[in-house]
Amino acid sequence: MRDDDEQLDRAFMALADPARRRIVARLSRGPATVNELAEPFEITKQAVSKHIHVLEQAGLVTRTRDAQRRPVHLDAARLEDLTAWIDQYRLVKESQFRNLDAALRHQQSDREKKR
């Protein structure tokens, strides 16, 4: 469980940075090289490489070797893990809101019957 928590912490800390979120957004459209990922940024390629390294450490991206190219790939399964973690709490809250809505409807119905 502790390892899961640490992986979750690393992933959310990695995604806390706007540049890394933009990199993830770009990679959601397909693999890209560091040069391609660096194009829209006004930072050095070295800085982009550091952001990619943080995303790698968080398990959100991987790199492969394709001849001279080293494309970066988004790990969709890892993002799905984060989504599943968020969804478990979202579902609990939605259930609580449904229960509250039902209680309020019941209360409103009781008031209308007393009139």
Buried (B, 14 or more C-beta within 10 A) or exposed (E): EEEEEEBBEBBEEBBEEEBBBBBBEBBEEEBBBBEBBBEEBEEEBEEBEBBBEBBBBBBBBBBEEEEEBEBBEBBEEBBEBBEEBEEEEEEEEEEEEEEEEEEEEEEEEEEEEEE
